[in-house]
Amino acid sequence: MKALKYSLLICISVLITGCKVKYSFTGVQDLKAETFQVNYFQNNSALIEPGLDRDFTQALQDLIQNQTSLSLVNSGGDLIYEGEITEYRISPTTATANNTAAQNRLTISVNVRFFDKDAPEEDFEQRFSFFYDYAGDAQLIGSQKDTAHEEIFERLTQDIFNATLAKW
């Protein structure tokens, strides 16, 4: 009986020490990469918003730095993000009885190419898009434009992060 207890204790110990579960709040799994680079995302949309390309590039860099321990480099990164802003569009989504816009939508789309030098099978090209709705009688200027860009960038960069590093 004593031998059975010891055997059971040894089996449980082996099972417990042999099973490892890694958990991360961001969902990032074990990375071999130590560095990343985000190349400039040029604005190739039909409607050009000054500074949008710079702001988006910076937002993507900031998100990756804040959610990983990767170091940002200008060239030779283990992970490379590049692409272009392909759409910056304002369109009415709903109308009033007077045939005016009751609500407008700003849509921003980016085409992203991702390269992982340690795992080339993970490389891909994908389009990401998100929108911001606002009142039809409002102008998308000043703080409202800043808010719209921030909300869209937050969603776009998180979607890009999830697709490349969190694998969601």
KOLPA-931715 format. One line per 5 residues: number of its first residue (from 1); their letters; for each residue x, y, z of N, C-alpha, C. Coordinates in Angstrom, 3 decimals. Layout:
! KOLPA-931715
NUM = A = X Y Z X Y Z X Y Z | ...
END
This chain:
! KOLPA-931715
1 = MKALK = 0.826 -1.185 0.000 0.000 0.000 0.000 0.872 1.251 0.000 | 1.963 1.194 0.787 2.868 2.321 0.851 3.539 2.542 -0.503 | 3.885 1.472 -1.185 4.514 1.563 -2.501 3.549 2.161 -3.517 | 2.261 1.836 -3.407 1.249 2.383 -4.305 1.119 3.886 -4.107 | 1.155 4.360 -2.864 1.072 5.788 -2.568 2.266 6.529 -3.185
6 = YSLLI = 3.471 5.947 -2.997 4.678 6.581 -3.556 4.624 6.606 -5.088 | 4.164 5.523 -5.654 4.061 5.459 -7.114 3.078 6.503 -7.633 | 1.957 6.630 -6.962 0.947 7.610 -7.339 1.487 9.024 -7.171 | 2.184 9.278 -6.089 2.786 10.590 -5.837 3.818 10.929 -6.910 | 4.634 9.967 -7.306 5.644 10.190 -8.347 4.967 10.471 -9.690
11 = CISVL = 3.926 9.721 -10.022 3.205 9.933 -11.294 2.580 11.321 -11.344 | 1.956 11.736 -10.259 1.335 13.068 -10.210 2.400 14.149 -10.330 | 3.519 13.974 -9.656 4.609 14.955 -9.732 5.141 15.092 -11.152 | 5.326 13.964 -11.817 5.825 13.985 -13.191 4.823 14.683 -14.103 | 3.554 14.399 -13.926 2.534 15.037 -14.752 2.493 16.548 -14.527
16 = ITGCK = 2.566 16.965 -13.295 2.493 18.399 -12.977 3.701 19.141 -13.511 | 4.889 18.586 -13.301 6.092 19.277 -13.765 6.262 19.173 -15.269 | 5.675 18.176 -15.901 5.804 18.005 -17.344 4.847 18.872 -18.136 | 3.812 19.367 -17.501 2.825 20.193 -18.203 3.095 21.657 -17.905 | 3.406 22.387 -18.933 3.634 23.820 -18.779 2.634 24.552 -19.652
21 = VKYSF = 2.026 25.558 -19.087 1.114 26.400 -19.835 1.647 27.816 -19.745 | 1.912 28.405 -20.909 2.357 29.793 -20.941 1.147 30.650 -21.244 | 0.999 31.718 -20.482 -0.124 32.603 -20.662 0.386 34.027 -20.753 | -0.234 34.786 -21.625 0.140 36.180 -21.789 -1.137 36.986 -21.959 | -1.177 38.174 -21.375 -2.363 39.003 -21.510 -2.562 39.464 -22.947
26 = TGVQD = -1.489 39.602 -23.702 -1.612 40.017 -25.100 -1.786 38.836 -26.022 | -1.550 37.641 -25.548 -1.700 36.455 -26.364 -0.465 36.119 -27.170 | 0.631 36.867 -27.006 1.848 36.613 -27.755 2.484 35.331 -27.254 | 2.747 34.430 -28.177 3.378 33.170 -27.834 4.893 33.350 -27.839 | 5.617 32.274 -27.638 7.080 32.326 -27.653 7.559 32.886 -28.984
31 = LKAET = 8.332 33.941 -28.911 8.891 34.556 -30.108 10.389 34.340 -30.140 | 10.894 33.984 -31.303 12.339 33.926 -31.477 12.853 35.317 -31.794 | 11.986 36.156 -32.289 12.354 37.507 -32.695 12.705 38.364 -31.485 | 13.643 39.250 -31.703 14.023 40.216 -30.669 13.783 41.646 -31.120 | 13.709 41.844 -32.450 13.539 43.193 -32.980 12.407 43.225 -34.003
36 = FQVNY = 11.897 44.431 -34.232 10.895 44.637 -35.279 11.126 45.994 -35.912 | 10.658 46.112 -37.133 10.701 47.404 -37.804 9.360 47.637 -38.482 | 8.948 48.891 -38.476 7.725 49.292 -39.162 8.139 50.307 -40.209 | 8.107 49.887 -41.464 8.435 50.798 -42.546 7.293 51.793 -42.737 | 7.612 52.935 -43.280 6.670 54.029 -43.475 5.476 53.590 -44.316
41 = FQNNS = 4.259 53.774 -43.809 3.033 53.436 -44.518 2.589 54.662 -45.317 | 2.908 54.684 -46.587 2.569 55.825 -47.445 1.069 55.859 -47.691 | 0.527 57.067 -47.784 -0.893 57.241 -48.056 -1.126 57.252 -49.560 | -1.668 56.165 -50.082 -1.973 56.049 -51.507 -3.468 56.143 -51.783 | -4.245 56.616 -50.820 -5.689 56.717 -51.017 -6.020 57.886 -51.938
46 = ALIEP = -7.226 57.875 -52.466 -7.659 58.952 -53.365 -7.777 60.281 -52.614 | -8.193 60.239 -51.372 -8.313 61.434 -50.541 -7.123 61.458 -49.589 | -6.270 62.456 -49.722 -5.051 62.541 -48.914 -5.302 63.408 -47.695 | -5.074 62.838 -46.535 -5.163 63.563 -45.263 -3.738 63.791 -44.779 | -3.284 65.041 -44.704 -1.891 65.326 -44.304 -1.550 64.730 -42.932
51 = GLDRD = -0.413 64.064 -42.865 0.083 63.504 -41.612 -0.492 62.150 -41.242 | -1.485 61.688 -41.988 -2.128 60.414 -41.663 -1.130 59.263 -41.740 | -0.283 59.268 -42.762 0.708 58.201 -42.943 1.694 58.156 -41.780 | 2.187 59.294 -41.373 3.116 59.374 -40.240 2.445 58.905 -38.946 | 1.210 59.385 -38.724 0.494 59.039 -37.495 0.175 57.552 -37.413
56 = FTQAL = -0.211 56.948 -38.548 -0.507 55.517 -38.523 0.753 54.703 -38.266 | 1.834 55.047 -38.945 3.104 54.336 -38.755 3.513 54.392 -37.286 | 3.400 55.567 -36.686 3.760 55.746 -35.275 2.835 54.951 -34.352 | 1.544 54.917 -34.672 0.583 54.169 -33.844 0.900 52.674 -33.842 | 1.279 52.134 -34.996 1.619 50.710 -35.071 2.906 50.423 -34.297
61 = QDLIQ = 3.895 51.285 -34.428 5.140 51.121 -33.664 4.861 51.155 -32.163 | 4.065 52.122 -31.731 3.764 52.277 -30.302 3.044 51.056 -29.740 | 2.063 50.541 -30.479 1.305 49.390 -29.981 2.209 48.174 -29.805 | 3.060 47.904 -30.785 3.936 46.728 -30.692 4.940 46.903 -29.549 | 5.467 48.110 -29.389 6.400 48.354 -28.285 5.720 48.198 -26.933
66 = NQTSL = 4.472 48.644 -26.826 3.758 48.590 -25.556 3.277 47.191 -25.194 | 3.071 46.326 -26.184 2.503 45.014 -25.896 3.502 43.870 -26.032 | 4.754 44.188 -26.355 5.776 43.139 -26.453 7.079 43.659 -25.856 | 8.051 42.779 -25.777 9.385 43.187 -25.328 10.330 43.357 -26.522 | 9.786 43.379 -27.726 10.581 43.554 -28.931 11.171 44.961 -28.986
71 = SLVNS = 12.363 45.061 -29.561 13.018 46.358 -29.727 12.774 46.881 -31.133 | 12.441 48.156 -31.223 12.215 48.802 -32.509 13.552 49.145 -33.154 | 13.730 48.771 -34.427 14.939 49.101 -35.177 14.522 49.733 -36.507 | 15.442 50.485 -37.111 15.160 51.135 -38.395 15.353 50.208 -39.584 | 16.237 49.210 -39.438 16.467 48.260 -40.526 16.972 46.947 -39.953
76 = GGDLI = 16.818 45.894 -40.735 17.301 44.582 -40.315 16.500 43.942 -39.209 | 15.230 44.307 -39.051 14.397 43.738 -37.992 14.079 42.274 -38.220 | 13.890 41.549 -37.123 13.468 40.149 -37.216 12.049 40.054 -37.782 | 11.212 41.022 -37.407 9.845 41.122 -37.919 9.740 42.439 -38.671 | 9.142 42.406 -39.843 9.026 43.620 -40.659 7.563 43.838 -41.034
81 = YEGEI = 7.099 45.058 -40.787 5.763 45.483 -41.186 5.932 46.565 -42.243 | 5.224 46.412 -43.341 5.237 47.447 -44.365 3.906 47.428 -45.092 | 3.646 48.482 -45.824 2.399 48.545 -46.569 2.046 49.969 -46.916 | 0.766 50.182 -47.163 0.299 51.500 -47.544 -1.144 51.692 -47.099 | -1.500 52.954 -46.919 -2.892 53.310 -46.645 -3.579 53.349 -47.998
86 = TEYRI = -4.579 52.519 -48.174 -5.219 52.387 -49.484 -6.564 53.089 -49.576 | -7.137 53.435 -48.425 -8.452 54.081 -48.456 -8.594 55.054 -47.301 | -9.065 56.245 -47.628 -9.480 57.256 -46.653 -10.723 57.860 -47.281 | -11.896 57.425 -46.793 -13.148 57.769 -47.468 -14.199 58.215 -46.460 | -14.891 59.274 -46.809 -16.029 59.741 -46.020 -17.272 59.535 -46.867
91 = SPTTA = -18.248 58.838 -46.305 -19.475 58.558 -47.046 -20.675 58.622 -46.115 | -21.835 59.014 -46.650 -23.054 59.026 -45.827 -23.512 57.586 -45.572 | -24.003 57.345 -44.364 -24.505 55.999 -44.049 -26.018 55.978 -43.894 | -26.586 57.082 -43.431 -28.041 57.190 -43.315 -28.463 58.579 -43.785 | -29.710 58.692 -44.246 -30.204 59.961 -44.771 -31.410 60.436 -43.965
96 = TANNT = -31.647 61.742 -44.043 -32.832 62.328 -43.412 -33.943 62.397 -44.455 | -35.119 62.860 -44.040 -36.249 63.020 -44.959 -35.940 64.081 -46.016 | -35.021 64.975 -45.714 -34.658 66.046 -46.652 -33.517 65.632 -47.580 | -33.214 64.363 -47.640 -32.129 63.830 -48.472 -30.758 64.416 -48.128 | -30.535 64.644 -46.860 -29.205 65.026 -46.387 -28.695 63.910 -45.489
101 = AAQNR = -27.406 63.888 -45.280 -26.815 62.819 -44.465 -27.172 63.002 -42.998 | -27.741 61.973 -42.399 -27.999 61.985 -40.963 -26.759 61.496 -40.220 | -25.998 60.674 -40.891 -24.775 60.135 -40.304 -23.765 59.878 -41.409 | -22.505 60.197 -41.124 -21.410 59.952 -42.054 -20.474 58.909 -41.469 | -19.687 58.316 -42.332 -18.724 57.299 -41.903 -17.369 57.584 -42.546
106 = LTISV = -16.343 57.653 -41.696 -14.971 57.722 -42.170 -14.427 56.302 -42.144 | -13.924 55.843 -43.275 -13.331 54.509 -43.382 -11.870 54.655 -43.769 | -11.011 53.961 -43.038 -9.588 53.917 -43.363 -9.210 52.450 -43.551 | -8.518 52.176 -44.661 -8.047 50.816 -44.949 -6.543 50.854 -45.187 | -5.870 49.813 -44.725 -4.431 49.690 -44.953 -4.129 48.295 -45.490
111 = NVRFF = -3.179 48.247 -46.377 -2.672 46.976 -46.882 -1.363 46.711 -46.142 | -1.252 45.559 -45.486 -0.080 45.241 -44.664 0.629 44.018 -45.218 | 1.950 44.140 -45.320 2.804 42.996 -45.628 3.651 42.736 -44.391 | 3.637 41.490 -43.930 4.342 41.104 -42.708 5.366 40.038 -43.069 | 6.594 40.218 -42.571 7.672 39.270 -42.813 8.312 38.878 -41.494
116 = DKDAP = 8.506 37.583 -41.284 9.161 37.052 -40.093 10.395 36.284 -40.572 | 11.585 36.838 -40.310 12.805 36.219 -40.854 13.066 34.838 -40.256 | 12.565 34.572 -39.039 12.762 33.270 -38.407 11.694 32.248 -38.794 | 10.574 32.720 -39.308 9.488 31.811 -39.697 8.829 32.340 -40.967 | 9.490 32.178 -42.117 8.949 32.720 -43.369 7.563 32.185 -43.741
121 = EEDFE = 7.186 31.050 -43.187 5.850 30.515 -43.465 4.752 31.385 -42.846 | 5.133 32.278 -41.940 4.182 33.192 -41.296 3.982 34.486 -42.095 | 4.799 34.716 -43.120 4.698 35.925 -43.934 3.324 35.995 -44.596 | 2.774 37.206 -44.713 1.499 37.357 -45.414 1.290 38.800 -45.845 | 0.298 38.975 -46.695 -0.190 40.298 -47.098 -1.689 40.291 -46.886
126 = QRFSF = -2.192 41.329 -46.206 -3.614 41.354 -45.872 -4.097 42.796 -45.772 | -5.359 43.002 -46.090 -5.992 44.319 -45.980 -6.745 44.390 -44.657 | -6.587 45.508 -43.955 -7.308 45.758 -42.709 -8.086 47.051 -42.875 | -9.285 47.096 -42.318 -10.129 48.271 -42.488 -10.975 48.478 -41.234 | -11.223 49.743 -40.931 -12.147 50.067 -39.848 -12.751 51.434 -40.114
131 = FYDYA = -13.796 51.788 -39.359 -14.548 53.007 -39.629 -14.891 53.750 -38.334 | -15.347 54.983 -38.527 -15.809 55.822 -37.426 -17.043 56.561 -37.929 | -18.166 56.439 -37.219 -19.405 57.120 -37.591 -19.555 58.418 -36.801 | -20.080 59.445 -37.461 -20.310 60.729 -36.799 -21.528 61.407 -37.426 | -22.060 62.389 -36.726 -23.289 63.069 -37.149 -23.121 63.702 -38.525
136 = GDAQL = -24.171 63.628 -39.323 -24.145 64.144 -40.682 -23.979 65.648 -40.761 | -24.415 66.357 -39.718 -24.290 67.818 -39.749 -22.961 68.292 -39.147 | -22.122 67.375 -38.741 -20.823 67.729 -38.139 -19.736 67.711 -39.211 | -18.748 68.547 -39.014 -17.576 68.560 -39.879 -16.483 67.728 -39.214 | -15.788 66.954 -39.997 -14.718 66.120 -39.450 -13.439 66.954 -39.414
141 = IGSQK = -13.372 67.807 -38.390 -12.225 68.697 -38.209 -11.860 68.744 -36.728 | -10.666 69.240 -36.445 -10.247 69.461 -35.057 -10.264 68.208 -34.212 | -10.826 68.350 -33.013 -10.797 67.248 -32.056 -11.636 66.057 -32.513 | -12.705 66.316 -33.278 -13.515 65.194 -33.768 -12.705 64.359 -34.767 | -11.936 64.997 -35.617 -11.085 64.265 -36.560 -10.009 63.498 -35.801
146 = DTAHE = -9.401 64.133 -34.786 -8.389 63.453 -33.978 -8.967 62.221 -33.303 | -10.164 62.363 -32.745 -10.834 61.234 -32.090 -11.116 60.115 -33.086 | -11.596 60.475 -34.272 -11.892 59.474 -35.305 -10.629 58.715 -35.687 | -9.545 59.443 -35.929 -8.285 58.786 -36.307 -7.777 57.880 -35.191 | -7.821 58.360 -33.947 -7.351 57.562 -32.813 -8.134 56.264 -32.678
151 = EIFER = -9.467 56.350 -32.775 -10.295 55.145 -32.638 -10.046 54.157 -33.769 | -9.927 54.666 -34.981 -9.671 53.782 -36.119 -8.283 53.165 -36.000 | -7.278 53.979 -35.670 -5.917 53.459 -35.524 -5.830 52.415 -34.425 | -6.539 52.651 -33.323 -6.516 51.682 -32.222 -7.017 50.326 -32.691 | -8.094 50.316 -33.427 -8.671 49.061 -33.916 -7.787 48.429 -34.993
156 = LTQDI = -7.331 49.244 -35.959 -6.494 48.709 -37.037 -5.206 48.104 -36.499 | -4.514 48.840 -35.633 -3.237 48.343 -35.117 -3.431 47.096 -34.258 | -4.508 47.047 -33.487 -4.770 45.850 -32.675 -5.093 44.662 -33.567 | -5.838 44.883 -34.642 -6.138 43.799 -35.584 -4.856 43.296 -36.244 | -3.966 44.208 -36.613 -2.691 43.829 -37.225 -1.844 43.048 -36.219
161 = FNATL = -1.785 43.542 -34.989 -1.049 42.861 -33.922 -1.588 41.443 -33.715 | -2.903 41.320 -33.637 -3.524 40.010 -33.420 -3.217 39.049 -34.560 | -3.225 39.549 -35.789 -2.967 38.687 -36.942 -1.505 38.260 -37.041 | -0.592 39.097 -36.557 0.827 38.807 -36.734 1.493 38.186 -35.516 | 1.167 38.659 -34.344 1.862 38.185 -33.146 0.990 37.359 -32.212
166 = AKW = -0.264 37.716 -32.060 -1.131 36.972 -31.145 -1.757 35.764 -31.824 | -1.752 35.752 -33.144 -2.300 34.646 -33.936 -3.773 34.388 -33.610 | -4.528 35.476 -33.468 -5.966 35.353 -33.203 -6.720 35.437 -34.496
END
